[in-house]
Amino acid sequence: MIDFLVIGGGIAGTSAGARLSELGETVVLERESALGYHASGRTAALFESNYGLPSTIALSKASAEYHATAHGGFLSPRGLMFTARPDEADAFAQACKHFHADPIPIEQALQMVPILNPETVGYVAYHEAAYDIDTDRQIQTFARTVRENGGAVLTGQEVTAITRTQTGWDVTSGGETRSARMLFNAAGAWVDQIARLAGVAPLGFTPLRRSMARIPAPGGHDISTWPMILDIHENWYAKPDAGSLLVSPAEEDPMEPFDAWPDDMVLAEGLARYQEHVTEEVTRLEASWAGLRTFSPDRNLVLGPATDDPAFFWIAGQGGYGFQTAPAASLHVADLVAGRPSELDAGTCAALTPKRFA
């Protein structure tokens, strides 16, 4: 019998699997043909520890050292720039305070990002402590840890049946049934479906679509050193990526769990909002895609045993913060399983526990 069986091979499942593999035999099951296929593979890949609810920020800050130093580090400098319209002084001041960002003169902003439109951008702030995450290397590193500790990470394993037994769980996937003492639900947008399959009460997670377009480097500029640019209302954002610019409408459209694709009208509207703030026209797309950012009812992550079955663990509701929070979130899960004190403060633990929905 396996000790720990994790359903979901995104960053939540692989990181939890790595931590759990230090405590017992662990198997991670991924439905798709590759790890990180859905939300984890469609992330903006930014680490900014002041972003999100207080519990999310606490997890991000607790993850910072791992991101920066583990296995040689997974971060590279990026920076984050906030823009606001000339009539948004109050909202801009609040955003600066929340993100610990420093206002900078428009002239300095134009030196950093020369395509900003000074007629529509009235205020700019900059926060240096924002970094690109090497997401693929991180997810593969966690998976390798599982294997090095004697576990397995298996792809092409759609879970079709889950049965509660006297000693744990029987989980059928890929035509094979595996028995495990404890079951960990890290299935992303499908977490409530997995819970129902296991006979555990779902918690009401909502997958929200977010689209992305890849456009050529505006005006032929070398954009490699540009920061990520975020409208203070998060109506759009843009981020350099491999010589091109990623632009997102930053929408949150509720969806059923599925292999998401972008809505052309939503994408066009988002690109139009972006274009209002820059001087270079968007003339073509190189590619576009979408992902599902899944949130719990209160938008905090859900980490811990189900109230109706302590052998079923939730690792869910990462929203857009999965990579940012994964090192600390996975350690918190392992601490709960091992009966160790969590490194997180009591308020954060309370905000994350599934017991809050009881």
PEMOZI-V193054 format. One record per backbone hydrogen bond with DSSP energy under -0.5 kcal/mol. NH is the residue of the N-H (numbers start at 1). CO is the residue of the C=O. If there is no record, write none. Layout:
NH/CO
NH/CO
This chain:
2/179
3/25
4/25
5/182
6/4
6/27
7/184
8/6
8/29
14/10
15/11
16/12
17/13
18/14
19/15
20/16
21/17
22/19
23/20
24/20
27/4
28/152
29/6
30/154
36/9
37/34
41/38
42/39
43/40
47/131
48/46
51/48
57/53
58/54
59/55
60/56
61/57
62/58
63/59
63/60
64/60
64/61
67/63
68/64
69/65
70/65
70/66
72/69
73/70
74/67
75/67
76/132
78/130
79/130
80/127
81/228
82/125
83/230
84/123
88/85
92/88
93/89
94/90
95/91
96/92
97/93
98/94
99/95
100/96
101/96
102/126
104/124
109/105
110/106
111/107
112/108
113/109
116/113
117/277
118/116
120/117
121/117
122/84
122/120
123/84
124/104
125/82
126/102
127/80
130/128
131/47
132/76
133/45
134/74
135/133
138/134
139/135
140/136
141/137
142/138
143/139
144/140
145/141
146/142
147/143
148/144
149/145
150/147
151/146
152/26
154/28
156/32
157/30
160/158
160/172
161/172
162/197
163/170
165/168
169/180
170/163
171/169
171/178
172/161
173/171
173/176
174/158
176/173
178/171
178/176
180/169
181/2
182/3
183/311
184/5
185/183
185/313
186/7
186/184
190/187
191/188
194/190
195/191
196/192
197/193
198/194
199/195
199/196
200/195
206/295
207/255
208/293
209/253
210/291
212/289
213/247
214/287
215/213
215/245
217/243
220/217
221/218
223/221
226/223
228/79
229/238
230/81
231/236
232/83
234/231
237/248
238/229
239/246
241/244
244/241
245/215
246/239
247/213
248/237
250/211
253/209
254/252
255/207
260/258
264/262
267/263
268/264
269/265
270/266
271/267
272/268
273/269
274/270
275/271
276/272
277/274
278/275
279/115
283/281
286/214
287/214
289/212
290/260
291/210
293/208
293/291
294/292
295/206
299/296
302/316
303/301
303/352
304/314
306/309
306/312
309/306
312/309
313/183
313/311
314/304
315/185
316/302
319/294
321/318
325/321
326/322
329/325
330/326
331/327
332/328
333/329
334/330
335/331
336/332
337/333
338/334
339/335
340/335
349/345
350/346
351/347
352/348
353/349
356/353
357/354
358/355
